[in-house]
Amino acid sequence: MPVIKKENYHDEQNKQNIVKLRAVLDTLPSFCKTFFRGIEEYTSARTRLAYAYDIRLFFEFLHEQNSICAKMEIKDFPLSILDNLTRMDIEEYLEYITLYQKDGRDITNDERGRARKLASLRSFYNYFYENEYIEKNPAALVPLPKRHEKEIIRLEPDEVAILLDQVEDGTKLTKKELEYHKKTKVRDVALLTLLLGTGIRVSECVGLDISDVNFDVGGIKIRRKGGYEAVVYFGEEVEKALLDYMEQREHIIPAQGHENALFLSLQNRRMAVRSVENLVKKYASRVTSLKKITPHKLRSTYGTSLYQSTNDIYLVADVLGHKDVNTTRKHYAAQEDARRRTAANKVQLREKR
């Protein structure tokens, strides 16, 4: 009998993104397929899908706001329409997506959202311009929206300890939440400890299979953005939490197709990204009401702690899987904040009585 190779989580996600991309392409002008074939070799299906959503929004804007485009269906737009658009058209598009309505809902884009959508449009225009399909590239003339750096939100060391204590004892959970907590406590402790102790992304976490955990070397094999594999090493606290969970995991019968998944839901299926986000929100809200803590904030917490301990920004970038070390430099913020705090009592306003 032929052996059927079971696809892992990441391969399955990739397939789903390809299917979604094809569905979006069916709603776009036919010339768009040339662009997506052209970038396929060096982009992931997830990235191409994000491009497709952004480009579709641009064409929907043209169909709604441009008198010439309104006379045609979006699928019938000719390639020549790109040459007929001007810098002003693209600037009006960026203004439009600041606030627009879709399916009866108000949708907004802050400076980061607009910058990303303009970047998608630039890549789209650049492809056709560099391959001499069009004569003009108005997207290149539009400057990216100025991005104001936001304060990096992270947990302080004492908050990390309180959070993990809360996951273990559940003292601030509701009665209904405590019923679930009895069943998921060991799993939740392992999951939160892993996120806080390695800085891996939530998508990397839910994609873990049992076989990806190697206690002999103290590491986990993860699939990074871009599809490449990497080993991330963990310390004693993570090891203990994982061992406790693995012992419990051995007695769980997974749902069909989820036999390899490390972290299982109460339905014994592989946990989803949204499930982990909700889990983190549930526990973190009991620890701090002033900070909106997400799995990504736990990643920032780890990156900051690692930098403070090693003072090696390149090590932090490598461990977090950042391709550009400048992405990692935001972890300087915690030390800069700590330094600024020392100024609090330096200036005396009135003499002490």
Contacts in CASP RR format, 6 or more apart in sequence:
PFRMAT RR
TARGET T0000
AUTHOR 0000-0000-0000
METHOD contacts of the structure
MODEL  1
MPVIKKENYHDEQNKQNIVKLRAVLDTLPSFCKTFFRGIEEYTSARTRLA
YAYDIRLFFEFLHEQNSICAKMEIKDFPLSILDNLTRMDIEEYLEYITLY
QKDGRDITNDERGRARKLASLRSFYNYFYENEYIEKNPAALVPLPKRHEK
EIIRLEPDEVAILLDQVEDGTKLTKKELEYHKKTKVRDVALLTLLLGTGI
RVSECVGLDISDVNFDVGGIKIRRKGGYEAVVYFGEEVEKALLDYMEQRE
HIIPAQGHENALFLSLQNRRMAVRSVENLVKKYASRVTSLKKITPHKLRS
TYGTSLYQSTNDIYLVADVLGHKDVNTTRKHYAAQEDARRRTAANKVQLR
EKR
6 257 0 8 1.000
6 260 0 8 1.000
7 15 0 8 1.000
8 207 0 8 1.000
8 209 0 8 1.000
8 223 0 8 1.000
8 260 0 8 1.000
9 206 0 8 1.000
9 207 0 8 1.000
9 209 0 8 1.000
9 261 0 8 1.000
9 270 0 8 1.000
10 207 0 8 1.000
10 223 0 8 1.000
10 227 0 8 1.000
13 46 0 8 1.000
14 44 0 8 1.000
14 45 0 8 1.000
14 46 0 8 1.000
17 44 0 8 1.000
17 45 0 8 1.000
17 46 0 8 1.000
17 48 0 8 1.000
17 49 0 8 1.000
18 45 0 8 1.000
20 49 0 8 1.000
21 36 0 8 1.000
21 45 0 8 1.000
21 48 0 8 1.000
21 49 0 8 1.000
21 52 0 8 1.000
24 49 0 8 1.000
24 52 0 8 1.000
24 53 0 8 1.000
24 56 0 8 1.000
25 32 0 8 1.000
25 33 0 8 1.000
25 36 0 8 1.000
25 52 0 8 1.000
27 56 0 8 1.000
27 74 0 8 1.000
27 75 0 8 1.000
28 52 0 8 1.000
28 55 0 8 1.000
28 56 0 8 1.000
28 59 0 8 1.000
28 74 0 8 1.000
28 75 0 8 1.000
29 59 0 8 1.000
29 74 0 8 1.000
29 75 0 8 1.000
29 76 0 8 1.000
29 77 0 8 1.000
29 78 0 8 1.000
29 79 0 8 1.000
29 81 0 8 1.000
30 75 0 8 1.000
31 78 0 8 1.000
31 79 0 8 1.000
31 128 0 8 1.000
31 133 0 8 1.000
32 52 0 8 1.000
32 55 0 8 1.000
34 128 0 8 1.000
34 133 0 8 1.000
35 124 0 8 1.000
35 127 0 8 1.000
35 128 0 8 1.000
36 48 0 8 1.000
36 51 0 8 1.000
36 52 0 8 1.000
38 127 0 8 1.000
39 48 0 8 1.000
39 51 0 8 1.000
39 123 0 8 1.000
39 127 0 8 1.000
40 48 0 8 1.000
43 51 0 8 1.000
44 225 0 8 1.000
44 226 0 8 1.000
44 227 0 8 1.000
50 120 0 8 1.000
51 120 0 8 1.000
51 123 0 8 1.000
51 124 0 8 1.000
54 116 0 8 1.000
54 117 0 8 1.000
54 120 0 8 1.000
54 121 0 8 1.000
55 120 0 8 1.000
55 121 0 8 1.000
55 124 0 8 1.000
56 74 0 8 1.000
57 97 0 8 1.000
57 117 0 8 1.000
58 93 0 8 1.000
58 117 0 8 1.000
58 121 0 8 1.000
59 69 0 8 1.000
59 74 0 8 1.000
59 77 0 8 1.000
60 74 0 8 1.000
61 93 0 8 1.000
61 96 0 8 1.000
61 97 0 8 1.000
61 100 0 8 1.000
62 69 0 8 1.000
62 77 0 8 1.000
62 81 0 8 1.000
62 85 0 8 1.000
62 89 0 8 1.000
62 93 0 8 1.000
63 69 0 8 1.000
63 70 0 8 1.000
63 72 0 8 1.000
63 73 0 8 1.000
63 74 0 8 1.000
64 70 0 8 1.000
65 92 0 8 1.000
65 96 0 8 1.000
66 89 0 8 1.000
68 84 0 8 1.000
69 77 0 8 1.000
69 81 0 8 1.000
79 128 0 8 1.000
79 133 0 8 1.000
79 134 0 8 1.000
80 134 0 8 1.000
82 125 0 8 1.000
82 128 0 8 1.000
82 134 0 8 1.000
82 136 0 8 1.000
83 134 0 8 1.000
83 135 0 8 1.000
83 136 0 8 1.000
85 138 0 8 1.000
86 138 0 8 1.000
87 138 0 8 1.000
87 141 0 8 1.000
87 142 0 8 1.000
89 138 0 8 1.000
90 118 0 8 1.000
90 121 0 8 1.000
90 138 0 8 1.000
90 139 0 8 1.000
90 142 0 8 1.000
91 142 0 8 1.000
93 121 0 8 1.000
94 114 0 8 1.000
94 117 0 8 1.000
94 118 0 8 1.000
94 142 0 8 1.000
94 145 0 8 1.000
97 107 0 8 1.000
97 109 0 8 1.000
97 113 0 8 1.000
97 114 0 8 1.000
97 117 0 8 1.000
98 108 0 8 1.000
98 109 0 8 1.000
98 114 0 8 1.000
99 106 0 8 1.000
99 107 0 8 1.000
99 108 0 8 1.000
100 106 0 8 1.000
100 107 0 8 1.000
101 107 0 8 1.000
109 117 0 8 1.000
111 145 0 8 1.000
111 146 0 8 1.000
111 147 0 8 1.000
111 148 0 8 1.000
112 147 0 8 1.000
114 145 0 8 1.000
115 144 0 8 1.000
115 145 0 8 1.000
115 147 0 8 1.000
118 139 0 8 1.000
118 142 0 8 1.000
118 144 0 8 1.000
118 145 0 8 1.000
119 144 0 8 1.000
121 139 0 8 1.000
122 139 0 8 1.000
122 140 0 8 1.000
124 139 0 8 1.000
125 134 0 8 1.000
125 137 0 8 1.000
125 138 0 8 1.000
125 139 0 8 1.000
125 140 0 8 1.000
126 137 0 8 1.000
126 139 0 8 1.000
126 140 0 8 1.000
128 134 0 8 1.000
129 135 0 8 1.000
129 136 0 8 1.000
129 137 0 8 1.000
129 140 0 8 1.000
149 330 0 8 1.000
151 333 0 8 1.000
152 300 0 8 1.000
152 304 0 8 1.000
152 330 0 8 1.000
152 331 0 8 1.000
152 333 0 8 1.000
152 334 0 8 1.000
153 291 0 8 1.000
153 292 0 8 1.000
153 293 0 8 1.000
153 297 0 8 1.000
153 300 0 8 1.000
154 297 0 8 1.000
154 300 0 8 1.000
154 301 0 8 1.000
154 304 0 8 1.000
154 334 0 8 1.000
155 163 0 8 1.000
155 287 0 8 1.000
155 288 0 8 1.000
155 291 0 8 1.000
155 293 0 8 1.000
155 297 0 8 1.000
155 298 0 8 1.000
155 301 0 8 1.000
157 305 0 8 1.000
159 287 0 8 1.000
159 288 0 8 1.000
160 196 0 8 1.000
160 301 0 8 1.000
162 287 0 8 1.000
163 192 0 8 1.000
163 196 0 8 1.000
163 283 0 8 1.000
163 284 0 8 1.000
163 287 0 8 1.000
164 189 0 8 1.000
164 192 0 8 1.000
164 193 0 8 1.000
164 196 0 8 1.000
166 172 0 8 1.000
166 283 0 8 1.000
166 286 0 8 1.000
166 287 0 8 1.000
167 185 0 8 1.000
167 188 0 8 1.000
167 189 0 8 1.000
167 192 0 8 1.000
167 283 0 8 1.000
168 185 0 8 1.000
168 189 0 8 1.000
170 177 0 8 1.000
170 178 0 8 1.000
170 181 0 8 1.000
170 185 0 8 1.000
170 286 0 8 1.000
172 286 0 8 1.000
173 181 0 8 1.000
173 282 0 8 1.000
173 286 0 8 1.000
177 282 0 8 1.000
180 266 0 8 1.000
181 188 0 8 1.000
183 266 0 8 1.000
184 266 0 8 1.000
186 244 0 8 1.000
186 245 0 8 1.000
186 248 0 8 1.000
187 245 0 8 1.000
187 248 0 8 1.000
187 249 0 8 1.000
187 263 0 8 1.000
187 264 0 8 1.000
188 279 0 8 1.000
188 283 0 8 1.000
189 241 0 8 1.000
189 244 0 8 1.000
189 245 0 8 1.000
190 241 0 8 1.000
190 242 0 8 1.000
190 244 0 8 1.000
190 245 0 8 1.000
190 263 0 8 1.000
191 205 0 8 1.000
191 245 0 8 1.000
191 263 0 8 1.000
191 271 0 8 1.000
191 276 0 8 1.000
191 279 0 8 1.000
192 279 0 8 1.000
192 280 0 8 1.000
192 283 0 8 1.000
192 298 0 8 1.000
193 237 0 8 1.000
193 238 0 8 1.000
193 241 0 8 1.000
193 242 0 8 1.000
194 200 0 8 1.000
194 205 0 8 1.000
194 220 0 8 1.000
194 234 0 8 1.000
194 238 0 8 1.000
194 241 0 8 1.000
194 242 0 8 1.000
195 202 0 8 1.000
195 205 0 8 1.000
195 280 0 8 1.000
195 295 0 8 1.000
195 298 0 8 1.000
195 299 0 8 1.000
195 302 0 8 1.000
196 298 0 8 1.000
196 301 0 8 1.000
196 302 0 8 1.000
197 234 0 8 1.000
197 235 0 8 1.000
197 237 0 8 1.000
197 238 0 8 1.000
197 302 0 8 1.000
198 220 0 8 1.000
198 232 0 8 1.000
198 233 0 8 1.000
198 234 0 8 1.000
198 238 0 8 1.000
198 302 0 8 1.000
198 319 0 8 1.000
199 232 0 8 1.000
199 298 0 8 1.000
199 299 0 8 1.000
199 302 0 8 1.000
199 303 0 8 1.000
199 319 0 8 1.000
199 320 0 8 1.000
200 220 0 8 1.000
200 222 0 8 1.000
200 232 0 8 1.000
200 299 0 8 1.000
201 225 0 8 1.000
201 295 0 8 1.000
201 296 0 8 1.000
201 299 0 8 1.000
202 273 0 8 1.000
202 276 0 8 1.000
202 277 0 8 1.000
202 295 0 8 1.000
202 296 0 8 1.000
203 273 0 8 1.000
204 222 0 8 1.000
204 223 0 8 1.000
204 224 0 8 1.000
205 263 0 8 1.000
205 276 0 8 1.000
205 295 0 8 1.000
206 263 0 8 1.000
206 270 0 8 1.000
206 271 0 8 1.000
206 272 0 8 1.000
206 273 0 8 1.000
206 275 0 8 1.000
206 276 0 8 1.000
207 222 0 8 1.000
207 223 0 8 1.000
207 261 0 8 1.000
207 262 0 8 1.000
207 270 0 8 1.000
208 220 0 8 1.000
208 222 0 8 1.000
208 261 0 8 1.000
208 262 0 8 1.000
208 263 0 8 1.000
209 260 0 8 1.000
209 261 0 8 1.000
209 262 0 8 1.000
210 246 0 8 1.000
210 249 0 8 1.000
210 260 0 8 1.000
210 261 0 8 1.000
210 262 0 8 1.000
211 260 0 8 1.000
212 220 0 8 1.000
212 221 0 8 1.000
212 222 0 8 1.000
212 262 0 8 1.000
213 219 0 8 1.000
213 220 0 8 1.000
213 242 0 8 1.000
213 246 0 8 1.000
213 262 0 8 1.000
214 220 0 8 1.000
214 221 0 8 1.000
214 231 0 8 1.000
215 239 0 8 1.000
215 242 0 8 1.000
215 243 0 8 1.000
217 231 0 8 1.000
217 233 0 8 1.000
218 233 0 8 1.000
218 234 0 8 1.000
218 235 0 8 1.000
218 239 0 8 1.000
219 231 0 8 1.000
219 232 0 8 1.000
219 233 0 8 1.000
219 234 0 8 1.000
220 231 0 8 1.000
220 232 0 8 1.000
220 234 0 8 1.000
221 229 0 8 1.000
221 230 0 8 1.000
221 231 0 8 1.000
222 229 0 8 1.000
222 230 0 8 1.000
222 231 0 8 1.000
222 232 0 8 1.000
223 229 0 8 1.000
224 230 0 8 1.000
224 321 0 8 1.000
225 321 0 8 1.000
230 321 0 8 1.000
232 319 0 8 1.000
234 242 0 8 1.000
249 262 0 8 1.000
249 264 0 8 1.000
252 264 0 8 1.000
252 268 0 8 1.000
253 268 0 8 1.000
254 261 0 8 1.000
254 264 0 8 1.000
254 268 0 8 1.000
254 269 0 8 1.000
255 267 0 8 1.000
255 268 0 8 1.000
255 269 0 8 1.000
258 264 0 8 1.000
258 268 0 8 1.000
258 269 0 8 1.000
258 270 0 8 1.000
261 269 0 8 1.000
261 270 0 8 1.000
261 271 0 8 1.000
263 270 0 8 1.000
263 271 0 8 1.000
263 276 0 8 1.000
264 270 0 8 1.000
264 271 0 8 1.000
265 271 0 8 1.000
265 272 0 8 1.000
265 275 0 8 1.000
276 295 0 8 1.000
277 294 0 8 1.000
277 295 0 8 1.000
280 293 0 8 1.000
280 294 0 8 1.000
280 295 0 8 1.000
280 298 0 8 1.000
281 293 0 8 1.000
281 294 0 8 1.000
284 291 0 8 1.000
284 293 0 8 1.000
285 293 0 8 1.000
287 293 0 8 1.000
291 297 0 8 1.000
299 320 0 8 1.000
300 330 0 8 1.000
300 331 0 8 1.000
302 320 0 8 1.000
303 316 0 8 1.000
303 319 0 8 1.000
303 320 0 8 1.000
303 328 0 8 1.000
303 331 0 8 1.000
304 331 0 8 1.000
304 333 0 8 1.000
304 334 0 8 1.000
306 315 0 8 1.000
306 316 0 8 1.000
306 319 0 8 1.000
306 331 0 8 1.000
307 313 0 8 1.000
307 316 0 8 1.000
307 328 0 8 1.000
307 331 0 8 1.000
307 332 0 8 1.000
307 334 0 8 1.000
307 335 0 8 1.000
308 334 0 8 1.000
308 335 0 8 1.000
310 316 0 8 1.000
313 325 0 8 1.000
313 328 0 8 1.000
313 329 0 8 1.000
313 331 0 8 1.000
313 332 0 8 1.000
314 325 0 8 1.000
316 328 0 8 1.000
316 331 0 8 1.000
317 324 0 8 1.000
317 325 0 8 1.000
317 327 0 8 1.000
317 328 0 8 1.000
320 328 0 8 1.000
322 328 0 8 1.000
END
